[in-house]
Amino acid sequence: MSWRLAIVHETAVEYGGAARASYNELRMTPQNTAHQTTLTHHVELDPRSAVWQYTDYWGTRVTSFDLQEPHGTLTIRALSTVETGTTASGVRRSGARRPVMSWAELGERTATGDFAEFLSRTGRTTVDPALEEQLRERTQGADPREAVAEIAAWVHGTLTYMPGATGVQMDKNSPYWGYISNNILLGQT
């Protein structure tokens, strides 16, 4: 059995004043998989802007845009039509499988900076050497896709969600501060 779904996502940002410019990346395009096909997808912006698209390492379609004129609000609407269903073969409806990137190709593309935003270590993303060794042992012999699936399954089975254990950290001078503090932290929508 298959379903045809219309998906509408809207995000509205209200600044405390006029933003002089903004730079944005959206990951709102549904993926094509063995069990779903994106029939249509487009993004509407207010204020309007030209958009560019690329596919990141995980196969996610990224839409990027920037606004170079003052604006007090930004509204993003992503509209998609998706057909879902199951196939026994794991082959997408287009008949093609997405190729698995090898470790060598991943290394080459990393060296050219293709994945810099995902691989740059920061104070929040540094991995403890003991954990790094444990992950290497868990994924020994796996291709990149298998390694990611193994790590995701391990994290899912290991971590426990604890409400209230995390919070939003933001500089009060950020243009988003007024929106975040007034709408999200106070529970308003």
C-alpha positions in Angstrom: 0.0 0.0 0.0 1.3 3.5 -0.7 0.4 6.9 0.5 0.7 10.3 -1.2 1.4 13.0 1.4 1.5 16.8 1.1 4.0 18.2 3.6 4.2 21.9 4.5 6.8 23.2 7.0 6.9 26.9 8.0 9.5 28.7 10.1 9.0 32.3 10.9 11.9 34.4 12.5 11.1 37.7 14.0 14.1 39.9 14.8 14.3 42.4 17.6 15.1 45.0 14.9 16.1 45.0 11.3 18.7 42.4 10.4 21.2 43.8 7.9 21.8 40.5 6.3 21.3 36.8 6.9 22.9 33.6 5.6 20.9 30.4 5.7 21.0 26.6 5.0 17.9 24.5 4.9 17.6 20.8 5.1 13.9 20.4 4.4 13.9 18.3 1.2 12.5 14.8 1.9 15.0 12.1 0.8 14.3 9.5 -1.9 14.6 6.1 -0.3 13.5 2.5 -1.0 10.3 3.4 0.8 9.5 6.9 -0.3 9.9 9.2 -3.4 9.7 12.9 -3.3 7.5 13.9 -6.2 7.7 17.7 -5.8 9.5 20.1 -3.5 10.0 23.8 -3.4 10.9 26.5 -0.9 9.1 29.9 -0.6 10.9 32.8 1.1 9.6 36.1 2.4 11.5 38.3 1.7 12.3 36.6 -1.6 15.8 35.5 -2.5 17.6 33.3 -5.0 18.4 29.9 -3.7 21.3 27.4 -4.4 21.2 23.6 -3.8 23.7 20.9 -3.2 23.7 17.4 -1.7 25.8 16.9 1.5 27.7 13.7 2.5 24.6 12.1 4.1 22.6 12.5 0.9 20.5 15.4 2.3 19.5 18.0 -0.2 20.6 21.4 1.1 19.0 24.7 0.0 21.0 27.8 0.8 20.3 31.5 0.4 21.3 34.8 1.8 19.5 38.1 2.2 21.6 41.2 1.7 19.0 43.8 2.6 17.5 44.9 5.9 14.6 42.8 7.0 12.6 42.5 10.3 11.2 39.0 9.7 12.1 36.0 7.7 9.5 33.4 6.7 10.5 30.0 5.2 8.0 27.6 3.8 9.0 24.2 2.4 6.3 22.4 0.4 6.7 18.8 -0.6 4.6 15.9 -2.1 5.9 12.5 -1.1 4.7 9.1 -2.1 5.5 6.3 0.4 5.3 2.6 0.0 7.4 -0.5 0.4 9.6 -2.4 -2.1 11.1 -5.7 -1.4 14.3 -5.1 -3.3 15.4 -1.9 -1.6 15.7 -0.3 -5.1 14.3 3.2 -5.4 11.4 3.7 -7.8 13.9 5.3 -10.2 15.6 1.9 -10.3 18.9 3.1 -9.1 20.7 2.6 -5.8 22.6 5.5 -4.2 26.3 4.5 -4.3 28.1 4.0 -1.1 31.1 6.3 -0.7 34.3 4.5 0.1 36.7 5.5 3.0 39.2 6.5 0.3 36.7 8.8 -1.5 35.6 10.2 1.8 39.2 11.0 2.7 39.8 12.7 -0.7 36.7 14.8 -0.4 37.6 15.7 3.2 41.1 16.8 2.1 39.5 19.2 -0.4 37.3 20.8 2.3 34.0 19.4 1.1 32.9 18.4 4.6 34.7 21.1 6.6 31.5 22.2 8.4 30.9 18.6 9.6 34.5 17.7 10.5 35.8 20.8 12.2 36.3 20.1 15.9 35.1 22.7 18.4 34.9 22.7 22.2 31.4 21.2 21.8 32.3 18.5 19.3 35.7 17.2 20.5 35.6 13.4 21.0 37.3 11.8 24.0 40.2 9.6 22.8 38.8 6.6 24.7 35.4 7.0 23.0 37.1 7.5 19.6 38.9 4.2 20.1 35.7 2.4 21.1 34.0 3.7 18.0 36.8 2.6 15.8 36.6 -0.9 17.3 32.7 -1.0 16.8 33.0 0.0 13.1 36.1 -2.0 12.1 35.6 -3.3 8.6 32.5 -1.3 7.9 32.0 1.1 5.0 31.1 4.7 5.9 27.3 4.1 5.6 27.5 1.0 7.8 29.7 2.8 10.3 27.2 5.7 10.7 24.4 3.2 11.1 26.3 1.3 13.8 27.2 4.5 15.7 23.7 5.8 15.5 22.3 2.5 16.8 24.8 2.5 19.6 24.1 6.1 20.6 20.3 5.4 20.5 20.7 2.4 22.7 23.1 4.1 25.1 21.8 7.6 25.8 18.7 8.4 27.8 16.7 11.5 27.2 16.4 13.6 30.3 14.0 16.5 30.0 15.5 19.8 31.3 19.1 18.5 31.1 19.9 20.8 28.2 19.1 24.4 27.3 19.5 27.0 24.7 22.7 29.0 24.9 22.8 32.3 23.0 24.5 35.6 23.2 21.9 38.2 24.2 23.3 40.4 21.4 22.3 37.8 18.8 19.5 39.0 16.4 17.6 35.8 17.4 17.6 36.5 21.1 14.3 38.3 21.2 12.5 35.7 19.3 14.0 32.7 21.1 13.6 34.2 24.6 10.1 35.5 24.0 8.6 32.5 22.1 10.5 29.3 22.7 11.8 29.7 26.3 8.5 31.1 27.5 6.6 28.3 25.8 4.7 30.5 23.3 4.2 29.5 19.7 
